[in-house]
Amino acid sequence: MPQLRFYSEEERQEVEDRRLQENLLLTPGQRLEKMFRLMALAIKFKKGPLKLPQGKGIVLKRIKE
């Protein structure tokens, strides 16, 4: 089960640096796949898509709850 952790400023910087190094080692395809997994997770938590197409090209509209 995931745990919520609070880090001090120094620990947070170390975590950010470690995550940056891990992401830089990924190929572009792996980064894209990771981004899609994070987007899918965000959609699950939001219980629906974050934005919907408006039929005007790539212009997106935020869903109002």
N, CA, C and O atoms as a Maestro MAE file, in Angstrom:
{
 s_m_m2io_version
 :::
 2.0.0
}

f_m_ct {
 s_m_title
 :::
 protein
 m_atom[260] {
  # First column is atom index #
  i_m_mmod_type
  r_m_x_coord
  r_m_y_coord
  r_m_z_coord
  i_m_residue_number
  s_m_chain_name
  s_m_pdb_residue_name
  s_m_pdb_atom_name
  i_m_atomic_number
  :::
  1 25 0.849 -1.178 0.000 1 A "MET " " N  " 7
  2 3 0.000 0.000 0.000 1 A "MET " " CA " 6
  3 2 0.894 1.240 0.000 1 A "MET " " C  " 6
  4 15 1.814 1.328 0.812 1 A "MET " " O  " 8
  5 25 0.645 2.190 -0.884 2 A "PRO " " N  " 7
  6 3 1.449 3.418 -0.920 2 A "PRO " " CA " 6
  7 2 1.297 4.218 0.366 2 A "PRO " " C  " 6
  8 15 0.264 4.172 1.035 2 A "PRO " " O  " 8
  9 25 2.341 4.940 0.685 3 A "GLN " " N  " 7
  10 3 2.326 5.764 1.887 3 A "GLN " " CA " 6
  11 2 2.606 7.210 1.508 3 A "GLN " " C  " 6
  12 15 3.385 7.493 0.598 3 A "GLN " " O  " 8
  13 25 1.955 8.117 2.224 4 A "LEU " " N  " 7
  14 3 2.212 9.538 2.044 4 A "LEU " " CA " 6
  15 2 3.428 9.897 2.884 4 A "LEU " " C  " 6
  16 15 3.462 9.629 4.085 4 A "LEU " " O  " 8
  17 25 4.418 10.499 2.253 5 A "ARG " " N  " 7
  18 3 5.643 10.852 2.961 5 A "ARG " " CA " 6
  19 2 5.890 12.349 2.851 5 A "ARG " " C  " 6
  20 15 5.689 12.959 1.800 5 A "ARG " " O  " 8
  21 25 6.323 12.914 3.944 6 A "PHE " " N  " 7
  22 3 6.705 14.318 3.974 6 A "PHE " " CA " 6
  23 2 8.218 14.382 4.085 6 A "PHE " " C  " 6
  24 15 8.811 13.760 4.967 6 A "PHE " " O  " 8
  25 25 8.842 15.138 3.183 7 A "TYR " " N  " 7
  26 3 10.292 15.241 3.159 7 A "TYR " " CA " 6
  27 2 10.725 16.634 3.597 7 A "TYR " " C  " 6
  28 15 10.010 17.619 3.409 7 A "TYR " " O  " 8
  29 25 11.917 16.689 4.188 8 A "SER " " N  " 7
  30 3 12.505 17.990 4.481 8 A "SER " " CA " 6
  31 2 12.977 18.593 3.153 8 A "SER " " C  " 6
  32 15 12.981 17.913 2.126 8 A "SER " " O  " 8
  33 25 13.365 19.841 3.178 9 A "GLU " " N  " 7
  34 3 13.805 20.517 1.947 9 A "GLU " " CA " 6
  35 2 14.988 19.796 1.308 9 A "GLU " " C  " 6
  36 15 15.028 19.633 0.089 9 A "GLU " " O  " 8
  37 25 15.944 19.366 2.116 10 A "GLU " " N  " 7
  38 3 17.124 18.672 1.584 10 A "GLU " " CA " 6
  39 2 16.743 17.320 0.978 10 A "GLU " " C  " 6
  40 15 17.208 16.967 -0.106 10 A "GLU " " O  " 8
  41 25 15.897 16.572 1.682 11 A "GLU " " N  " 7
  42 3 15.464 15.269 1.170 11 A "GLU " " CA " 6
  43 2 14.666 15.431 -0.117 11 A "GLU " " C  " 6
  44 15 14.808 14.632 -1.042 11 A "GLU " " O  " 8
  45 25 13.831 16.458 -0.178 12 A "ARG " " N  " 7
  46 3 13.019 16.692 -1.370 12 A "ARG " " CA " 6
  47 2 13.899 16.978 -2.582 12 A "ARG " " C  " 6
  48 15 13.618 16.503 -3.682 12 A "ARG " " O  " 8
  49 25 14.959 17.752 -2.383 13 A "GLN " " N  " 7
  50 3 15.878 18.043 -3.483 13 A "GLN " " CA " 6
  51 2 16.582 16.769 -3.945 13 A "GLN " " C  " 6
  52 15 16.785 16.574 -5.144 13 A "GLN " " O  " 8
  53 25 16.953 15.907 -3.010 14 A "GLU " " N  " 7
  54 3 17.585 14.636 -3.371 14 A "GLU " " CA " 6
  55 2 16.632 13.764 -4.179 14 A "GLU " " C  " 6
  56 15 17.038 13.145 -5.162 14 A "GLU " " O  " 8
  57 25 15.376 13.714 -3.773 15 A "VAL " " N  " 7
  58 3 14.374 12.923 -4.490 15 A "VAL " " CA " 6
  59 2 14.175 13.485 -5.891 15 A "VAL " " C  " 6
  60 15 14.114 12.725 -6.857 15 A "VAL " " O  " 8
  61 25 14.073 14.811 -6.015 16 A "GLU " " N  " 7
  62 3 13.906 15.433 -7.336 16 A "GLU " " CA " 6
  63 2 15.095 15.128 -8.241 16 A "GLU " " C  " 6
  64 15 14.914 14.816 -9.418 16 A "GLU " " O  " 8
  65 25 16.308 15.216 -7.701 17 A "ASP " " N  " 7
  66 3 17.508 14.921 -8.488 17 A "ASP " " CA " 6
  67 2 17.527 13.460 -8.934 17 A "ASP " " C  " 6
  68 15 17.862 13.158 -10.080 17 A "ASP " " O  " 8
  69 25 17.164 12.555 -8.020 18 A "ARG " " N  " 7
  70 3 17.146 11.128 -8.356 18 A "ARG " " CA " 6
  71 2 16.118 10.845 -9.451 18 A "ARG " " C  " 6
  72 15 16.400 10.101 -10.391 18 A "ARG " " O  " 8
  73 25 14.926 11.438 -9.331 19 A "ARG " " N  " 7
  74 3 13.883 11.224 -10.342 19 A "ARG " " CA " 6
  75 2 14.292 11.803 -11.693 19 A "ARG " " C  " 6
  76 15 14.004 11.212 -12.734 19 A "ARG " " O  " 8
  77 25 14.963 12.960 -11.681 20 A "LEU " " N  " 7
  78 3 15.435 13.553 -12.922 20 A "LEU " " CA " 6
  79 2 16.435 12.625 -13.608 20 A "LEU " " C  " 6
  80 15 16.351 12.402 -14.815 20 A "LEU " " O  " 8
  81 25 17.378 12.086 -12.842 21 A "GLN " " N  " 7
  82 3 18.374 11.174 -13.412 21 A "GLN " " CA " 6
  83 2 17.710 9.915 -13.963 21 A "GLN " " C  " 6
  84 15 18.092 9.430 -15.028 21 A "GLN " " O  " 8
  85 25 16.721 9.384 -13.248 22 A "GLU " " N  " 7
  86 3 16.003 8.197 -13.726 22 A "GLU " " CA " 6
  87 2 15.283 8.499 -15.034 22 A "GLU " " C  " 6
  88 15 15.295 7.678 -15.951 22 A "GLU " " O  " 8
  89 25 14.653 9.678 -15.131 23 A "ASN " " N  " 7
  90 3 13.927 10.039 -16.350 23 A "ASN " " CA " 6
  91 2 14.866 10.289 -17.515 23 A "ASN " " C  " 6
  92 15 14.521 9.986 -18.657 23 A "ASN " " O  " 8
  93 25 16.045 10.836 -17.251 24 A "LEU " " N  " 7
  94 3 17.000 11.083 -18.325 24 A "LEU " " CA " 6
  95 2 17.559 9.794 -18.901 24 A "LEU " " C  " 6
  96 15 18.007 9.775 -20.047 24 A "LEU " " O  " 8
  97 25 17.541 8.715 -18.124 25 A "LEU " " N  " 7
  98 3 18.037 7.429 -18.607 25 A "LEU " " CA " 6
  99 2 17.011 6.697 -19.472 25 A "LEU " " C  " 6
  100 15 17.358 5.745 -20.171 25 A "LEU " " O  " 8
  101 25 15.757 7.134 -19.429 26 A "LEU " " N  " 7
  102 3 14.706 6.493 -20.231 26 A "LEU " " CA " 6
  103 2 14.808 6.924 -21.687 26 A "LEU " " C  " 6
  104 15 15.254 8.031 -21.992 26 A "LEU " " O  " 8
  105 25 14.389 6.033 -22.581 27 A "THR " " N  " 7
  106 3 14.321 6.397 -23.995 27 A "THR " " CA " 6
  107 2 13.098 7.285 -24.192 27 A "THR " " C  " 6
  108 15 12.214 7.312 -23.335 27 A "THR " " O  " 8
  109 25 13.032 8.016 -25.313 28 A "PRO " " N  " 7
  110 3 11.833 8.835 -25.552 28 A "PRO " " CA " 6
  111 2 10.546 8.018 -25.533 28 A "PRO " " C  " 6
  112 15 9.525 8.498 -25.043 28 A "PRO " " O  " 8
  113 25 10.574 6.805 -26.051 29 A "GLY " " N  " 7
  114 3 9.386 5.948 -26.030 29 A "GLY " " CA " 6
  115 2 8.969 5.572 -24.628 29 A "GLY " " C  " 6
  116 15 7.779 5.526 -24.319 29 A "GLY " " O  " 8
  117 25 9.954 5.301 -23.770 30 A "GLN " " N  " 7
  118 3 9.655 4.970 -22.379 30 A "GLN " " CA " 6
  119 2 9.092 6.179 -21.643 30 A "GLN " " C  " 6
  120 15 8.192 6.038 -20.815 30 A "GLN " " O  " 8
  121 25 9.614 7.358 -21.937 31 A "ARG " " N  " 7
  122 3 9.088 8.581 -21.310 31 A "ARG " " CA " 6
  123 2 7.643 8.813 -21.723 31 A "ARG " " C  " 6
  124 15 6.809 9.193 -20.901 31 A "ARG " " O  " 8
  125 25 7.346 8.583 -23.009 32 A "LEU " " N  " 7
  126 3 5.984 8.757 -23.509 32 A "LEU " " CA " 6
  127 2 5.050 7.759 -22.833 32 A "LEU " " C  " 6
  128 15 3.946 8.118 -22.423 32 A "LEU " " O  " 8
  129 25 5.488 6.507 -22.716 33 A "GLU " " N  " 7
  130 3 4.679 5.489 -22.049 33 A "GLU " " CA " 6
  131 2 4.430 5.863 -20.586 33 A "GLU " " C  " 6
  132 15 3.322 5.683 -20.080 33 A "GLU " " O  " 8
  133 25 5.448 6.378 -19.912 34 A "LYS " " N  " 7
  134 3 5.296 6.806 -18.515 34 A "LYS " " CA " 6
  135 2 4.298 7.955 -18.418 34 A "LYS " " C  " 6
  136 15 3.490 8.001 -17.490 34 A "LYS " " O  " 8
  137 25 4.352 8.880 -19.371 35 A "MET " " N  " 7
  138 3 3.420 9.999 -19.371 35 A "MET " " CA " 6
  139 2 1.987 9.506 -19.548 35 A "MET " " C  " 6
  140 15 1.077 9.995 -18.877 35 A "MET " " O  " 8
  141 25 1.776 8.533 -20.453 36 A "PHE " " N  " 7
  142 3 0.430 7.999 -20.670 36 A "PHE " " CA " 6
  143 2 -0.082 7.278 -19.429 36 A "PHE " " C  " 6
  144 15 -1.270 7.358 -19.115 36 A "PHE " " O  " 8
  145 25 0.801 6.572 -18.715 37 A "ARG " " N  " 7
  146 3 0.382 5.904 -17.482 37 A "ARG " " CA " 6
  147 2 -0.021 6.928 -16.425 37 A "ARG " " C  " 6
  148 15 -1.005 6.730 -15.712 37 A "ARG " " O  " 8
  149 25 0.737 8.026 -16.321 38 A "LEU " " N  " 7
  150 3 0.383 9.077 -15.361 38 A "LEU " " CA " 6
  151 2 -0.935 9.749 -15.735 38 A "LEU " " C  " 6
  152 15 -1.736 10.082 -14.861 38 A "LEU " " O  " 8
  153 25 -1.161 9.950 -17.039 39 A "MET " " N  " 7
  154 3 -2.424 10.540 -17.478 39 A "MET " " CA " 6
  155 2 -3.592 9.616 -17.155 39 A "MET " " C  " 6
  156 15 -4.647 10.079 -16.720 39 A "MET " " O  " 8
  157 25 -3.412 8.308 -17.363 40 A "ALA " " N  " 7
  158 3 -4.472 7.344 -17.056 40 A "ALA " " CA " 6
  159 2 -4.775 7.354 -15.559 40 A "ALA " " C  " 6
  160 15 -5.936 7.263 -15.158 40 A "ALA " " O  " 8
  161 25 -3.747 7.463 -14.745 41 A "LEU " " N  " 7
  162 3 -3.935 7.529 -13.298 41 A "LEU " " CA " 6
  163 2 -4.689 8.799 -12.904 41 A "LEU " " C  " 6
  164 15 -5.565 8.761 -12.040 41 A "LEU " " O  " 8
  165 25 -4.350 9.917 -13.533 42 A "ALA " " N  " 7
  166 3 -5.039 11.178 -13.249 42 A "ALA " " CA " 6
  167 2 -6.511 11.083 -13.632 42 A "ALA " " C  " 6
  168 15 -7.372 11.607 -12.926 42 A "ALA " " O  " 8
  169 25 -6.800 10.422 -14.737 43 A "ILE " " N  " 7
  170 3 -8.191 10.271 -15.174 43 A "ILE " " CA " 6
  171 2 -8.962 9.416 -14.182 43 A "ILE " " C  " 6
  172 15 -10.118 9.711 -13.878 43 A "ILE " " O  " 8
  173 25 -8.335 8.356 -13.670 44 A "LYS " " N  " 7
  174 3 -9.013 7.507 -12.682 44 A "LYS " " CA " 6
  175 2 -9.353 8.295 -11.425 44 A "LYS " " C  " 6
  176 15 -10.447 8.146 -10.881 44 A "LYS " " O  " 8
  177 25 -8.438 9.125 -10.961 45 A "PHE " " N  " 7
  178 3 -8.693 9.910 -9.764 45 A "PHE " " CA " 6
  179 2 -9.735 10.990 -10.016 45 A "PHE " " C  " 6
  180 15 -10.503 11.332 -9.117 45 A "PHE " " O  " 8
  181 25 -9.770 11.529 -11.227 46 A "LYS " " N  " 7
  182 3 -10.718 12.587 -11.577 46 A "LYS " " CA " 6
  183 2 -12.080 11.993 -11.934 46 A "LYS " " C  " 6
  184 15 -13.080 12.710 -11.976 46 A "LYS " " O  " 8
  185 25 -12.120 10.689 -12.188 47 A "LYS " " N  " 7
  186 3 -13.346 9.980 -12.591 47 A "LYS " " CA " 6
  187 2 -13.897 10.507 -13.906 47 A "LYS " " C  " 6
  188 15 -15.095 10.760 -14.027 47 A "LYS " " O  " 8
  189 25 -13.033 10.668 -14.876 48 A "GLY " " N  " 7
  190 3 -13.439 11.097 -16.200 48 A "GLY " " CA " 6
  191 2 -12.318 11.881 -16.848 48 A "GLY " " C  " 6
  192 15 -11.326 12.202 -16.193 48 A "GLY " " O  " 8
  193 25 -12.463 12.197 -18.133 49 A "PRO " " N  " 7
  194 3 -11.408 12.946 -18.820 49 A "PRO " " CA " 6
  195 2 -11.258 14.352 -18.247 49 A "PRO " " C  " 6
  196 15 -12.229 14.973 -17.817 49 A "PRO " " O  " 8
  197 25 -10.025 14.835 -18.252 50 A "LEU " " N  " 7
  198 3 -9.762 16.166 -17.717 50 A "LEU " " CA " 6
  199 2 -10.249 17.251 -18.668 50 A "LEU " " C  " 6
  200 15 -10.698 18.309 -18.228 50 A "LEU " " O  " 8
  201 25 -10.162 16.993 -19.961 51 A "LYS " " N  " 7
  202 3 -10.596 17.969 -20.956 51 A "LYS " " CA " 6
  203 2 -11.300 17.236 -22.091 51 A "LYS " " C  " 6
  204 15 -11.021 16.064 -22.345 51 A "LYS " " O  " 8
  205 25 -12.198 17.915 -22.764 52 A "LEU " " N  " 7
  206 3 -12.909 17.342 -23.900 52 A "LEU " " CA " 6
  207 2 -12.667 18.183 -25.149 52 A "LEU " " C  " 6
  208 15 -12.574 19.408 -25.059 52 A "LEU " " O  " 8
  209 25 -12.561 17.532 -26.334 53 A "PRO " " N  " 7
  210 3 -12.405 18.308 -27.563 53 A "PRO " " CA " 6
  211 2 -13.683 19.089 -27.869 53 A "PRO " " C  " 6
  212 15 -14.788 18.623 -27.591 53 A "PRO " " O  " 8
  213 25 -13.520 20.285 -28.445 54 A "GLN " " N  " 7
  214 3 -14.667 21.128 -28.781 54 A "GLN " " CA " 6
  215 2 -15.004 21.080 -30.263 54 A "GLN " " C  " 6
  216 15 -15.940 21.753 -30.696 54 A "GLN " " O  " 8
  217 25 -14.275 20.310 -31.047 55 A "GLY " " N  " 7
  218 3 -14.521 20.234 -32.479 55 A "GLY " " CA " 6
  219 2 -13.917 21.404 -33.227 55 A "GLY " " C  " 6
  220 15 -14.322 21.671 -34.358 55 A "GLY " " O  " 8
  221 25 -12.959 22.114 -32.639 56 A "LYS " " N  " 7
  222 3 -12.327 23.270 -33.262 56 A "LYS " " CA " 6
  223 2 -10.824 23.031 -33.392 56 A "LYS " " C  " 6
  224 15 -10.027 23.921 -33.097 56 A "LYS " " O  " 8
  225 25 -10.438 21.845 -33.830 57 A "GLY " " N  " 7
  226 3 -9.015 21.542 -33.934 57 A "GLY " " CA " 6
  227 2 -8.492 21.043 -32.602 57 A "GLY " " C  " 6
  228 15 -9.064 20.123 -32.016 57 A "GLY " " O  " 8
  229 25 -7.419 21.635 -32.119 58 A "ILE " " N  " 7
  230 3 -6.817 21.164 -30.887 58 A "ILE " " CA " 6
  231 2 -7.211 22.001 -29.665 58 A "ILE " " C  " 6
  232 15 -6.633 21.833 -28.591 58 A "ILE " " O  " 8
  233 25 -8.173 22.886 -29.817 59 A "VAL " " N  " 7
  234 3 -8.641 23.694 -28.685 59 A "VAL " " CA " 6
  235 2 -9.398 22.791 -27.728 59 A "VAL " " C  " 6
  236 15 -10.294 22.060 -28.150 59 A "VAL " " O  " 8
  237 25 -9.055 22.828 -26.447 60 A "LEU " " N  " 7
  238 3 -9.696 21.981 -25.452 60 A "LEU " " CA " 6
  239 2 -10.407 22.837 -24.413 60 A "LEU " " C  " 6
  240 15 -10.011 23.970 -24.140 60 A "LEU " " O  " 8
  241 25 -11.457 22.276 -23.845 61 A "LYS " " N  " 7
  242 3 -12.237 22.985 -22.846 61 A "LYS " " CA " 6
  243 2 -12.201 22.186 -21.549 61 A "LYS " " C  " 6
  244 15 -12.379 20.969 -21.569 61 A "LYS " " O  " 8
  245 25 -11.976 22.848 -20.436 62 A "ARG " " N  " 7
  246 3 -11.937 22.176 -19.136 62 A "ARG " " CA " 6
  247 2 -13.361 21.832 -18.721 62 A "ARG " " C  " 6
  248 15 -14.275 22.640 -18.884 62 A "ARG " " O  " 8
  249 25 -13.544 20.626 -18.184 63 A "ILE " " N  " 7
  250 3 -14.853 20.181 -17.716 63 A "ILE " " CA " 6
  251 2 -15.168 20.873 -16.390 63 A "ILE " " C  " 6
  252 15 -14.344 20.878 -15.475 63 A "ILE " " O  " 8
  253 25 -16.347 21.447 -16.292 64 A "LYS " " N  " 7
  254 3 -16.779 22.105 -15.052 64 A "LYS " " CA " 6
  255 2 -17.611 21.124 -14.253 64 A "LYS " " C  " 6
  256 15 -18.490 20.451 -14.790 64 A "LYS " " O  " 8
  257 25 -17.323 21.051 -12.969 65 A "GLU " " N  " 7
  258 3 -18.068 20.128 -12.105 65 A "GLU " " CA " 6
  259 2 -19.061 20.859 -11.278 65 A "GLU " " C  " 6
  260 15 -19.780 20.244 -10.490 65 A "GLU " " O  " 8
  :::
 }
 m_bond[259] {
  # First column is bond index #
  i_m_from
  i_m_to
  i_m_order
  :::
  1 1 2 1
  2 2 3 1
  3 3 4 2
  4 3 5 1
  5 5 6 1
  6 6 7 1
  7 7 8 2
  8 7 9 1
  9 9 10 1
  10 10 11 1
  11 11 12 2
  12 11 13 1
  13 13 14 1
  14 14 15 1
  15 15 16 2
  16 15 17 1
  17 17 18 1
  18 18 19 1
  19 19 20 2
  20 19 21 1
  21 21 22 1
  22 22 23 1
  23 23 24 2
  24 23 25 1
  25 25 26 1
  26 26 27 1
  27 27 28 2
  28 27 29 1
  29 29 30 1
  30 30 31 1
  31 31 32 2
  32 31 33 1
  33 33 34 1
  34 34 35 1
  35 35 36 2
  36 35 37 1
  37 37 38 1
  38 38 39 1
  39 39 40 2
  40 39 41 1
  41 41 42 1
  42 42 43 1
  43 43 44 2
  44 43 45 1
  45 45 46 1
  46 46 47 1
  47 47 48 2
  48 47 49 1
  49 49 50 1
  50 50 51 1
  51 51 52 2
  52 51 53 1
  53 53 54 1
  54 54 55 1
  55 55 56 2
  56 55 57 1
  57 57 58 1
  58 58 59 1
  59 59 60 2
  60 59 61 1
  61 61 62 1
  62 62 63 1
  63 63 64 2
  64 63 65 1
  65 65 66 1
  66 66 67 1
  67 67 68 2
  68 67 69 1
  69 69 70 1
  70 70 71 1
  71 71 72 2
  72 71 73 1
  73 73 74 1
  74 74 75 1
  75 75 76 2
  76 75 77 1
  77 77 78 1
  78 78 79 1
  79 79 80 2
  80 79 81 1
  81 81 82 1
  82 82 83 1
  83 83 84 2
  84 83 85 1
  85 85 86 1
  86 86 87 1
  87 87 88 2
  88 87 89 1
  89 89 90 1
  90 90 91 1
  91 91 92 2
  92 91 93 1
  93 93 94 1
  94 94 95 1
  95 95 96 2
  96 95 97 1
  97 97 98 1
  98 98 99 1
  99 99 100 2
  100 99 101 1
  101 101 102 1
  102 102 103 1
  103 103 104 2
  104 103 105 1
  105 105 106 1
  106 106 107 1
  107 107 108 2
  108 107 109 1
  109 109 110 1
  110 110 111 1
  111 111 112 2
  112 111 113 1
  113 113 114 1
  114 114 115 1
  115 115 116 2
  116 115 117 1
  117 117 118 1
  118 118 119 1
  119 119 120 2
  120 119 121 1
  121 121 122 1
  122 122 123 1
  123 123 124 2
  124 123 125 1
  125 125 126 1
  126 126 127 1
  127 127 128 2
  128 127 129 1
  129 129 130 1
  130 130 131 1
  131 131 132 2
  132 131 133 1
  133 133 134 1
  134 134 135 1
  135 135 136 2
  136 135 137 1
  137 137 138 1
  138 138 139 1
  139 139 140 2
  140 139 141 1
  141 141 142 1
  142 142 143 1
  143 143 144 2
  144 143 145 1
  145 145 146 1
  146 146 147 1
  147 147 148 2
  148 147 149 1
  149 149 150 1
  150 150 151 1
  151 151 152 2
  152 151 153 1
  153 153 154 1
  154 154 155 1
  155 155 156 2
  156 155 157 1
  157 157 158 1
  158 158 159 1
  159 159 160 2
  160 159 161 1
  161 161 162 1
  162 162 163 1
  163 163 164 2
  164 163 165 1
  165 165 166 1
  166 166 167 1
  167 167 168 2
  168 167 169 1
  169 169 170 1
  170 170 171 1
  171 171 172 2
  172 171 173 1
  173 173 174 1
  174 174 175 1
  175 175 176 2
  176 175 177 1
  177 177 178 1
  178 178 179 1
  179 179 180 2
  180 179 181 1
  181 181 182 1
  182 182 183 1
  183 183 184 2
  184 183 185 1
  185 185 186 1
  186 186 187 1
  187 187 188 2
  188 187 189 1
  189 189 190 1
  190 190 191 1
  191 191 192 2
  192 191 193 1
  193 193 194 1
  194 194 195 1
  195 195 196 2
  196 195 197 1
  197 197 198 1
  198 198 199 1
  199 199 200 2
  200 199 201 1
  201 201 202 1
  202 202 203 1
  203 203 204 2
  204 203 205 1
  205 205 206 1
  206 206 207 1
  207 207 208 2
  208 207 209 1
  209 209 210 1
  210 210 211 1
  211 211 212 2
  212 211 213 1
  213 213 214 1
  214 214 215 1
  215 215 216 2
  216 215 217 1
  217 217 218 1
  218 218 219 1
  219 219 220 2
  220 219 221 1
  221 221 222 1
  222 222 223 1
  223 223 224 2
  224 223 225 1
  225 225 226 1
  226 226 227 1
  227 227 228 2
  228 227 229 1
  229 229 230 1
  230 230 231 1
  231 231 232 2
  232 231 233 1
  233 233 234 1
  234 234 235 1
  235 235 236 2
  236 235 237 1
  237 237 238 1
  238 238 239 1
  239 239 240 2
  240 239 241 1
  241 241 242 1
  242 242 243 1
  243 243 244 2
  244 243 245 1
  245 245 246 1
  246 246 247 1
  247 247 248 2
  248 247 249 1
  249 249 250 1
  250 250 251 1
  251 251 252 2
  252 251 253 1
  253 253 254 1
  254 254 255 1
  255 255 256 2
  256 255 257 1
  257 257 258 1
  258 258 259 1
  259 259 260 2
  :::
 }
}
